[in-house]
Amino acid sequence: MAVPKRRTPPAKQGQRRSHHHVVAAQIARCPQCRSPRVNHRICPVCGSYKGRQVLGSSDSR
Ligand SMILES: [Zn+2]
């Protein structure tokens, strides 16, 4: 098994962890009902995605 040759200095550890932050989710308006919606997610209000009904109505396929 591979074993680290040297311990990681605190500065290097901090440089690596500088990318470990949480970013806020992108919010956009739903094109159907204009309510705020997370990008790349089905709209929770009208249940549409990419201009077609995904949730709710059973007639659309
Ligand atoms: Zn919607």
PDB file of the backbone (N, CA, C, O) and the ligand in Angstrom, with CONECT records:
HET     ZN  A 101       1
ATOM      1  N   MET A   1       0.844  -1.191   0.000  1.00  0.00           N
ATOM      2  CA  MET A   1       0.000   0.000   0.000  1.00  0.00           C
ATOM      3  C   MET A   1       0.877   1.238   0.000  1.00  0.00           C
ATOM      4  O   MET A   1       1.899   1.285   0.685  1.00  0.00           O
ATOM      5  N   ALA A   2       0.481   2.224  -0.760  1.00  0.00           N
ATOM      6  CA  ALA A   2       1.247   3.472  -0.838  1.00  0.00           C
ATOM      7  C   ALA A   2       1.117   4.251   0.462  1.00  0.00           C
ATOM      8  O   ALA A   2       0.026   4.383   1.017  1.00  0.00           O
ATOM      9  N   VAL A   3       2.227   4.756   0.929  1.00  0.00           N
ATOM     10  CA  VAL A   3       2.262   5.500   2.182  1.00  0.00           C
ATOM     11  C   VAL A   3       2.920   6.850   1.902  1.00  0.00           C
ATOM     12  O   VAL A   3       3.920   6.892   1.186  1.00  0.00           O
ATOM     13  N   PRO A   4       2.395   7.959   2.442  1.00  0.00           N
ATOM     14  CA  PRO A   4       3.013   9.271   2.206  1.00  0.00           C
ATOM     15  C   PRO A   4       4.437   9.309   2.753  1.00  0.00           C
ATOM     16  O   PRO A   4       4.702   8.846   3.863  1.00  0.00           O
ATOM     17  N   LYS A   5       5.354   9.872   1.951  1.00  0.00           N
ATOM     18  CA  LYS A   5       6.746   9.947   2.366  1.00  0.00           C
ATOM     19  C   LYS A   5       6.944  11.033   3.410  1.00  0.00           C
ATOM     20  O   LYS A   5       7.719  10.867   4.353  1.00  0.00           O
ATOM     21  N   ARG A   6       6.225  12.167   3.234  1.00  0.00           N
ATOM     22  CA  ARG A   6       6.343  13.276   4.178  1.00  0.00           C
ATOM     23  C   ARG A   6       4.951  13.712   4.617  1.00  0.00           C
ATOM     24  O   ARG A   6       3.971  13.531   3.896  1.00  0.00           O
ATOM     25  N   ARG A   7       4.884  14.289   5.814  1.00  0.00           N
ATOM     26  CA  ARG A   7       3.603  14.828   6.269  1.00  0.00           C
ATOM     27  C   ARG A   7       3.285  16.074   5.465  1.00  0.00           C
ATOM     28  O   ARG A   7       4.194  16.769   5.010  1.00  0.00           O
ATOM     29  N   THR A   8       1.995  16.365   5.283  1.00  0.00           N
ATOM     30  CA  THR A   8       1.578  17.555   4.544  1.00  0.00           C
ATOM     31  C   THR A   8       1.698  18.778   5.453  1.00  0.00           C
ATOM     32  O   THR A   8       1.106  18.784   6.532  1.00  0.00           O
ATOM     33  N   PRO A   9       2.447  19.820   5.056  1.00  0.00           N
ATOM     34  CA  PRO A   9       2.546  21.022   5.888  1.00  0.00           C
ATOM     35  C   PRO A   9       1.193  21.722   5.979  1.00  0.00           C
ATOM     36  O   PRO A   9       0.364  21.590   5.079  1.00  0.00           O
ATOM     37  N   PRO A  10       0.971  22.460   7.053  1.00  0.00           N
ATOM     38  CA  PRO A  10      -0.319  23.143   7.213  1.00  0.00           C
ATOM     39  C   PRO A  10      -0.651  24.067   6.049  1.00  0.00           C
ATOM     40  O   PRO A  10      -1.819  24.196   5.684  1.00  0.00           O
ATOM     41  N   ALA A  11       0.371  24.725   5.449  1.00  0.00           N
ATOM     42  CA  ALA A  11       0.098  25.639   4.335  1.00  0.00           C
ATOM     43  C   ALA A  11      -0.423  24.864   3.126  1.00  0.00           C
ATOM     44  O   ALA A  11      -1.379  25.285   2.475  1.00  0.00           O
ATOM     45  N   LYS A  12       0.214  23.727   2.830  1.00  0.00           N
ATOM     46  CA  LYS A  12      -0.244  22.900   1.698  1.00  0.00           C
ATOM     47  C   LYS A  12      -1.645  22.380   1.948  1.00  0.00           C
ATOM     48  O   LYS A  12      -2.476  22.341   1.040  1.00  0.00           O
ATOM     49  N   GLN A  13      -1.905  21.978   3.192  1.00  0.00           N
ATOM     50  CA  GLN A  13      -3.235  21.485   3.538  1.00  0.00           C
ATOM     51  C   GLN A  13      -4.281  22.580   3.323  1.00  0.00           C
ATOM     52  O   GLN A  13      -5.383  22.324   2.837  1.00  0.00           O
ATOM     53  N   GLY A  14      -3.908  23.801   3.696  1.00  0.00           N
ATOM     54  CA  GLY A  14      -4.836  24.917   3.504  1.00  0.00           C
ATOM     55  C   GLY A  14      -5.055  25.234   2.045  1.00  0.00           C
ATOM     56  O   GLY A  14      -6.165  25.583   1.641  1.00  0.00           O
ATOM     57  N   GLN A  15      -3.981  25.114   1.230  1.00  0.00           N
ATOM     58  CA  GLN A  15      -4.122  25.362  -0.208  1.00  0.00           C
ATOM     59  C   GLN A  15      -5.088  24.352  -0.820  1.00  0.00           C
ATOM     60  O   GLN A  15      -5.925  24.709  -1.649  1.00  0.00           O
ATOM     61  N   ARG A  16      -4.971  23.095  -0.411  1.00  0.00           N
ATOM     62  CA  ARG A  16      -5.874  22.063  -0.942  1.00  0.00           C
ATOM     63  C   ARG A  16      -7.310  22.337  -0.514  1.00  0.00           C
ATOM     64  O   ARG A  16      -8.241  22.185  -1.305  1.00  0.00           O
ATOM     65  N   ARG A  17      -7.484  22.742   0.741  1.00  0.00           N
ATOM     66  CA  ARG A  17      -8.837  22.934   1.269  1.00  0.00           C
ATOM     67  C   ARG A  17      -9.437  24.265   0.847  1.00  0.00           C
ATOM     68  O   ARG A  17     -10.607  24.524   1.125  1.00  0.00           O
ATOM     69  N   SER A  18      -8.663  25.114   0.181  1.00  0.00           N
ATOM     70  CA  SER A  18      -9.210  26.402  -0.242  1.00  0.00           C
ATOM     71  C   SER A  18     -10.329  26.234  -1.254  1.00  0.00           C
ATOM     72  O   SER A  18     -11.112  27.158  -1.471  1.00  0.00           O
ATOM     73  N   HIS A  19     -10.412  25.061  -1.879  1.00  0.00           N
ATOM     74  CA  HIS A  19     -11.477  24.809  -2.855  1.00  0.00           C
ATOM     75  C   HIS A  19     -12.667  24.101  -2.230  1.00  0.00           C
ATOM     76  O   HIS A  19     -13.643  23.814  -2.923  1.00  0.00           O
ATOM     77  N   HIS A  20     -12.607  23.813  -0.928  1.00  0.00           N
ATOM     78  CA  HIS A  20     -13.653  23.003  -0.305  1.00  0.00           C
ATOM     79  C   HIS A  20     -14.804  23.835   0.217  1.00  0.00           C
ATOM     80  O   HIS A  20     -15.353  23.520   1.273  1.00  0.00           O
ATOM     81  N   HIS A  21     -15.181  24.864  -0.472  1.00  0.00           N
ATOM     82  CA  HIS A  21     -16.270  25.706   0.025  1.00  0.00           C
ATOM     83  C   HIS A  21     -17.561  25.354  -0.695  1.00  0.00           C
ATOM     84  O   HIS A  21     -17.550  24.818  -1.803  1.00  0.00           O
ATOM     85  N   VAL A  22     -18.657  25.662  -0.051  1.00  0.00           N
ATOM     86  CA  VAL A  22     -19.986  25.402  -0.610  1.00  0.00           C
ATOM     87  C   VAL A  22     -20.410  26.627  -1.412  1.00  0.00           C
ATOM     88  O   VAL A  22     -20.262  27.761  -0.956  1.00  0.00           O
ATOM     89  N   VAL A  23     -20.932  26.391  -2.594  1.00  0.00           N
ATOM     90  CA  VAL A  23     -21.409  27.501  -3.426  1.00  0.00           C
ATOM     91  C   VAL A  23     -22.934  27.503  -3.398  1.00  0.00           C
ATOM     92  O   VAL A  23     -23.574  26.455  -3.319  1.00  0.00           O
ATOM     93  N   ALA A  24     -23.488  28.688  -3.464  1.00  0.00           N
ATOM     94  CA  ALA A  24     -24.944  28.822  -3.454  1.00  0.00           C
ATOM     95  C   ALA A  24     -25.530  28.261  -4.739  1.00  0.00           C
ATOM     96  O   ALA A  24     -24.931  28.382  -5.807  1.00  0.00           O
ATOM     97  N   ALA A  25     -26.701  27.648  -4.633  1.00  0.00           N
ATOM     98  CA  ALA A  25     -27.355  27.062  -5.804  1.00  0.00           C
ATOM     99  C   ALA A  25     -27.830  28.160  -6.745  1.00  0.00           C
ATOM    100  O   ALA A  25     -28.259  29.232  -6.318  1.00  0.00           O
ATOM    101  N   GLN A  26     -27.741  27.859  -8.041  1.00  0.00           N
ATOM    102  CA  GLN A  26     -28.204  28.815  -9.049  1.00  0.00           C
ATOM    103  C   GLN A  26     -29.729  28.797  -9.078  1.00  0.00           C
ATOM    104  O   GLN A  26     -30.348  27.740  -9.200  1.00  0.00           O
ATOM    105  N   ILE A  27     -30.318  29.973  -8.964  1.00  0.00           N
ATOM    106  CA  ILE A  27     -31.774  30.092  -8.990  1.00  0.00           C
ATOM    107  C   ILE A  27     -32.157  30.839 -10.267  1.00  0.00           C
ATOM    108  O   ILE A  27     -31.593  31.890 -10.573  1.00  0.00           O
ATOM    109  N   ALA A  28     -33.117  30.289 -11.007  1.00  0.00           N
ATOM    110  CA  ALA A  28     -33.627  30.948 -12.210  1.00  0.00           C
ATOM    111  C   ALA A  28     -35.141  30.883 -12.194  1.00  0.00           C
ATOM    112  O   ALA A  28     -35.734  30.089 -11.464  1.00  0.00           O
ATOM    113  N   ARG A  29     -35.759  31.729 -13.010  1.00  0.00           N
ATOM    114  CA  ARG A  29     -37.224  31.732 -13.081  1.00  0.00           C
ATOM    115  C   ARG A  29     -37.689  30.598 -13.987  1.00  0.00           C
ATOM    116  O   ARG A  29     -37.090  30.334 -15.029  1.00  0.00           O
ATOM    117  N   CYS A  30     -38.769  29.931 -13.572  1.00  0.00           N
ATOM    118  CA  CYS A  30     -39.351  28.886 -14.414  1.00  0.00           C
ATOM    119  C   CYS A  30     -39.960  29.525 -15.654  1.00  0.00           C
ATOM    120  O   CYS A  30     -40.731  30.476 -15.527  1.00  0.00           O
ATOM    121  N   PRO A  31     -39.639  29.034 -16.853  1.00  0.00           N
ATOM    122  CA  PRO A  31     -40.231  29.630 -18.057  1.00  0.00           C
ATOM    123  C   PRO A  31     -41.729  29.411 -18.148  1.00  0.00           C
ATOM    124  O   PRO A  31     -42.415  30.158 -18.846  1.00  0.00           O
ATOM    125  N   GLN A  32     -42.262  28.393 -17.451  1.00  0.00           N
ATOM    126  CA  GLN A  32     -43.701  28.116 -17.529  1.00  0.00           C
ATOM    127  C   GLN A  32     -44.479  29.020 -16.575  1.00  0.00           C
ATOM    128  O   GLN A  32     -45.368  29.758 -17.000  1.00  0.00           O
ATOM    129  N   CYS A  33     -44.140  28.960 -15.273  1.00  0.00           N
ATOM    130  CA  CYS A  33     -44.955  29.658 -14.274  1.00  0.00           C
ATOM    131  C   CYS A  33     -44.206  30.825 -13.650  1.00  0.00           C
ATOM    132  O   CYS A  33     -44.756  31.504 -12.782  1.00  0.00           O
ATOM    133  N   ARG A  34     -42.947  31.085 -14.070  1.00  0.00           N
ATOM    134  CA  ARG A  34     -42.172  32.247 -13.650  1.00  0.00           C
ATOM    135  C   ARG A  34     -41.844  32.241 -12.161  1.00  0.00           C
ATOM    136  O   ARG A  34     -41.497  33.290 -11.619  1.00  0.00           O
ATOM    137  N   SER A  35     -41.940  31.120 -11.493  1.00  0.00           N
ATOM    138  CA  SER A  35     -41.577  31.075 -10.083  1.00  0.00           C
ATOM    139  C   SER A  35     -40.096  30.722  -9.964  1.00  0.00           C
ATOM    140  O   SER A  35     -39.551  30.104 -10.878  1.00  0.00           O
ATOM    141  N   PRO A  36     -39.423  31.094  -8.866  1.00  0.00           N
ATOM    142  CA  PRO A  36     -38.010  30.736  -8.712  1.00  0.00           C
ATOM    143  C   PRO A  36     -37.826  29.225  -8.645  1.00  0.00           C
ATOM    144  O   PRO A  36     -38.618  28.511  -8.031  1.00  0.00           O
ATOM    145  N   ARG A  37     -36.782  28.767  -9.278  1.00  0.00           N
ATOM    146  CA  ARG A  37     -36.574  27.328  -9.393  1.00  0.00           C
ATOM    147  C   ARG A  37     -35.074  27.080  -9.473  1.00  0.00           C
ATOM    148  O   ARG A  37     -34.347  27.883 -10.059  1.00  0.00           O
ATOM    149  N   VAL A  38     -34.594  25.966  -8.885  1.00  0.00           N
ATOM    150  CA  VAL A  38     -33.178  25.618  -8.958  1.00  0.00           C
ATOM    151  C   VAL A  38     -32.877  25.151 -10.379  1.00  0.00           C
ATOM    152  O   VAL A  38     -33.662  24.411 -10.972  1.00  0.00           O
ATOM    153  N   ASN A  39     -31.742  25.582 -10.923  1.00  0.00           N
ATOM    154  CA  ASN A  39     -31.365  25.196 -12.283  1.00  0.00           C
ATOM    155  C   ASN A  39     -31.196  23.680 -12.388  1.00  0.00           C
ATOM    156  O   ASN A  39     -30.763  23.025 -11.440  1.00  0.00           O
ATOM    157  N   HIS A  40     -31.542  23.143 -13.539  1.00  0.00           N
ATOM    158  CA  HIS A  40     -31.429  21.716 -13.847  1.00  0.00           C
ATOM    159  C   HIS A  40     -32.265  20.837 -12.925  1.00  0.00           C
ATOM    160  O   HIS A  40     -31.945  19.671 -12.698  1.00  0.00           O
ATOM    161  N   ARG A  41     -33.349  21.421 -12.395  1.00  0.00           N
ATOM    162  CA  ARG A  41     -34.275  20.661 -11.558  1.00  0.00           C
ATOM    163  C   ARG A  41     -35.689  20.910 -12.057  1.00  0.00           C
ATOM    164  O   ARG A  41     -35.989  21.960 -12.626  1.00  0.00           O
ATOM    165  N   ILE A  42     -36.548  19.929 -11.833  1.00  0.00           N
ATOM    166  CA  ILE A  42     -37.957  20.090 -12.188  1.00  0.00           C
ATOM    167  C   ILE A  42     -38.549  21.204 -11.331  1.00  0.00           C
ATOM    168  O   ILE A  42     -38.239  21.319 -10.146  1.00  0.00           O
ATOM    169  N   CYS A  43     -39.404  22.025 -11.942  1.00  0.00           N
ATOM    170  CA  CYS A  43     -40.051  23.108 -11.199  1.00  0.00           C
ATOM    171  C   CYS A  43     -40.999  22.501 -10.170  1.00  0.00           C
ATOM    172  O   CYS A  43     -41.872  21.718 -10.544  1.00  0.00           O
ATOM    173  N   PRO A  44     -40.858  22.838  -8.873  1.00  0.00           N
ATOM    174  CA  PRO A  44     -41.738  22.238  -7.863  1.00  0.00           C
ATOM    175  C   PRO A  44     -43.158  22.767  -7.932  1.00  0.00           C
ATOM    176  O   PRO A  44     -44.068  22.148  -7.379  1.00  0.00           O
ATOM    177  N   VAL A  45     -43.375  23.904  -8.600  1.00  0.00           N
ATOM    178  CA  VAL A  45     -44.715  24.510  -8.638  1.00  0.00           C
ATOM    179  C   VAL A  45     -45.541  23.896  -9.754  1.00  0.00           C
ATOM    180  O   VAL A  45     -46.644  23.403  -9.516  1.00  0.00           O
ATOM    181  N   CYS A  46     -45.003  23.925 -11.000  1.00  0.00           N
ATOM    182  CA  CYS A  46     -45.801  23.439 -12.126  1.00  0.00           C
ATOM    183  C   CYS A  46     -45.325  22.064 -12.608  1.00  0.00           C
ATOM    184  O   CYS A  46     -46.005  21.460 -13.438  1.00  0.00           O
ATOM    185  N   GLY A  47     -44.197  21.547 -12.131  1.00  0.00           N
ATOM    186  CA  GLY A  47     -43.754  20.197 -12.488  1.00  0.00           C
ATOM    187  C   GLY A  47     -43.305  20.054 -13.915  1.00  0.00           C
ATOM    188  O   GLY A  47     -43.455  18.983 -14.502  1.00  0.00           O
ATOM    189  N   SER A  48     -42.755  21.106 -14.495  1.00  0.00           N
ATOM    190  CA  SER A  48     -42.312  21.025 -15.892  1.00  0.00           C
ATOM    191  C   SER A  48     -40.798  21.061 -15.945  1.00  0.00           C
ATOM    192  O   SER A  48     -40.142  21.584 -15.044  1.00  0.00           O
ATOM    193  N   TYR A  49     -40.253  20.497 -17.012  1.00  0.00           N
ATOM    194  CA  TYR A  49     -38.809  20.562 -17.245  1.00  0.00           C
ATOM    195  C   TYR A  49     -38.566  20.542 -18.737  1.00  0.00           C
ATOM    196  O   TYR A  49     -39.163  19.740 -19.455  1.00  0.00           O
ATOM    197  N   LYS A  50     -37.698  21.414 -19.210  1.00  0.00           N
ATOM    198  CA  LYS A  50     -37.354  21.540 -20.629  1.00  0.00           C
ATOM    199  C   LYS A  50     -38.608  21.724 -21.488  1.00  0.00           C
ATOM    200  O   LYS A  50     -38.719  21.152 -22.573  1.00  0.00           O
ATOM    201  N   GLY A  51     -39.542  22.526 -20.990  1.00  0.00           N
ATOM    202  CA  GLY A  51     -40.722  22.852 -21.766  1.00  0.00           C
ATOM    203  C   GLY A  51     -41.727  21.741 -21.892  1.00  0.00           C
ATOM    204  O   GLY A  51     -42.639  21.825 -22.715  1.00  0.00           O
ATOM    205  N   ARG A  52     -41.583  20.680 -21.080  1.00  0.00           N
ATOM    206  CA  ARG A  52     -42.606  19.636 -21.155  1.00  0.00           C
ATOM    207  C   ARG A  52     -42.982  19.224 -19.746  1.00  0.00           C
ATOM    208  O   ARG A  52     -42.181  19.336 -18.818  1.00  0.00           O
ATOM    209  N   GLN A  53     -44.227  18.739 -19.593  1.00  0.00           N
ATOM    210  CA  GLN A  53     -44.747  18.384 -18.281  1.00  0.00           C
ATOM    211  C   GLN A  53     -44.154  17.057 -17.832  1.00  0.00           C
ATOM    212  O   GLN A  53     -44.255  16.054 -18.539  1.00  0.00           O
ATOM    213  N   VAL A  54     -43.532  17.052 -16.647  1.00  0.00           N
ATOM    214  CA  VAL A  54     -42.896  15.840 -16.160  1.00  0.00           C
ATOM    215  C   VAL A  54     -43.689  15.256 -14.995  1.00  0.00           C
ATOM    216  O   VAL A  54     -43.797  14.037 -14.860  1.00  0.00           O
ATOM    217  N   LEU A  55     -44.241  16.126 -14.158  1.00  0.00           N
ATOM    218  CA  LEU A  55     -44.991  15.662 -12.995  1.00  0.00           C
ATOM    219  C   LEU A  55     -46.467  16.042 -13.160  1.00  0.00           C
ATOM    220  O   LEU A  55     -46.794  16.959 -13.915  1.00  0.00           O
ATOM    221  N   GLY A  56     -47.339  15.347 -12.464  1.00  0.00           N
ATOM    222  CA  GLY A  56     -48.738  15.738 -12.409  1.00  0.00           C
ATOM    223  C   GLY A  56     -49.594  15.103 -13.480  1.00  0.00           C
ATOM    224  O   GLY A  56     -50.232  14.077 -13.243  1.00  0.00           O
ATOM    225  N   SER A  57     -49.613  15.710 -14.672  1.00  0.00           N
ATOM    226  CA  SER A  57     -50.525  15.214 -15.708  1.00  0.00           C
ATOM    227  C   SER A  57     -50.018  13.895 -16.284  1.00  0.00           C
ATOM    228  O   SER A  57     -48.820  13.733 -16.517  1.00  0.00           O
ATOM    229  N   SER A  58     -50.937  12.952 -16.514  1.00  0.00           N
ATOM    230  CA  SER A  58     -50.565  11.643 -17.027  1.00  0.00           C
ATOM    231  C   SER A  58     -50.735  11.557 -18.535  1.00  0.00           C
ATOM    232  O   SER A  58     -50.348  10.551 -19.130  1.00  0.00           O
ATOM    233  N   ASP A  59     -51.313  12.598 -19.189  1.00  0.00           N
ATOM    234  CA  ASP A  59     -51.572  12.496 -20.626  1.00  0.00           C
ATOM    235  C   ASP A  59     -50.318  12.776 -21.442  1.00  0.00           C
ATOM    236  O   ASP A  59     -50.226  12.325 -22.583  1.00  0.00           O
ATOM    237  N   SER A  60     -49.365  13.496 -20.903  1.00  0.00           N
ATOM    238  CA  SER A  60     -48.166  13.853 -21.691  1.00  0.00           C
ATOM    239  C   SER A  60     -47.156  12.705 -21.661  1.00  0.00           C
ATOM    240  O   SER A  60     -46.870  12.137 -20.608  1.00  0.00           O
ATOM    241  N   ARG A  61     -46.629  12.383 -22.824  1.00  0.00           N
ATOM    242  CA  ARG A  61     -45.579  11.356 -22.854  1.00  0.00           C
ATOM    243  C   ARG A  61     -44.523  11.723 -23.901  1.00  0.00           C
ATOM    244  O   ARG A  61     -43.552  10.988 -24.083  1.00  0.00           O
TER     245      ARG A  61
HETATM  246 ZN    ZN A 101     -42.937  26.227 -13.073  1.00  0.00          ZN2+
END
